[in-house]
Amino acid sequence: MIDTGSARASSQFRTAAVVGGAGSVGAMLVALLRGDGVRVLVVDPRCAARTDAITDPDAMAADLTAPTGELVAALRSADLVVLAVPESVALAAAPTLPGLLSPSAVLVDTLSVKTRFACALTESAPGTAAVGVNPMFAPDLGMAGRPVAAVTYCGGHQVDRFLASLSGWGAEIVRLAPEQHDRIVAATQALTHAAVLAFGLALTELDVTNEELAASATPPHTVALALLARIGLGNPAVYRDVQAGNPLAGRARDALAAAVTRLSSVVEHGTEADFDALVAAASRPLGDRARRYGDLCAEIFHGLASEDVSVRSEVIES
């Protein structure tokens, strides 16, 4: 069962360490925690190279999988330790985590896959208060009003406090079990991204230029191009992790390929009634929210009107 409720925080953490705090998700949490008055240490190997993007004075260049005495002392002094790191790093560090954390601390991960880390924590740190969160949006969009999946590995008041902080920042908390989380994100992330990437790859085979597409794009096509641009302008490693890290992502891609094959078969060999049945079957996942999503689509399309004219004008004038 999915629970989307959570109370606001009654108290704050005093100190926090965000491992991987130089990354996009880590940096978002650093900013939010500091906004609540929490003293935050950023721990990230990338902090060794001070750049325009990494200028935090409260930062330590350190590797969680090879902890120094300085890192151990810093982590053990934190009320909250966040692992905003790749899954490989989190799994490698899991056996040593009990010795790195204060007994009263809460551990938070931001992994996009939860089952393997849940098993690792059960073996290495079964009594450690810990929760995995997965912001279901890119950090640049902001947290207010957006879903954050939460998987509680070992509960307690510290976990409740952190989830209440998320709610206080505007997040919609969606409580899930580890296996449930990975099954759902295989659909919401892996399948969605695969469909968009497949759309882009298919376009390369159709002998049309981007100028031609922009000049005559329908609203659905414009939205699809925008989704493709969002992925294309993003970090490929993030999208690869969604596909390669989730053990159920392969099943999602297989379902996508099978669906295209089924569509082709109905178009080439079926009747009008068969196609009607296919559309009905494809719409079934919408359930009783079909009208709501239809209205949202209409709203998006209306919002595209002025931008569509602008893009087409640029193409025509060129």
Secondary structure, DSSP 4 states (H G I P E B T S, - for coil): --B---PPPSS--SEEEEETTTSHHHHHHHHHHHHTT-EEEEE-GGGGS--SS---SSEE---TTS--HHHHHHHHT-SEEEE-S-HHHHHHHGGGHHHHS-TT-EEEE--S--HHHHHHHHHH-TTS-EEEEEESS-GGG-STT-EEEEEEEE-SHHHHHHHHHHHHTT-EEEE--HHHHHHHHIIIIIIHHHHHHHHHHHHTTTT--HHHHHHH--HHHHHHHHHHHHHHTS-HHHHHHHHHH-TTHHHHHHHHHHHHHHHHHHHHH--HHHHHHHHHHHHGGGGGGHHHHHHHHHHHHHHHHHHHHHHHHHHHH-
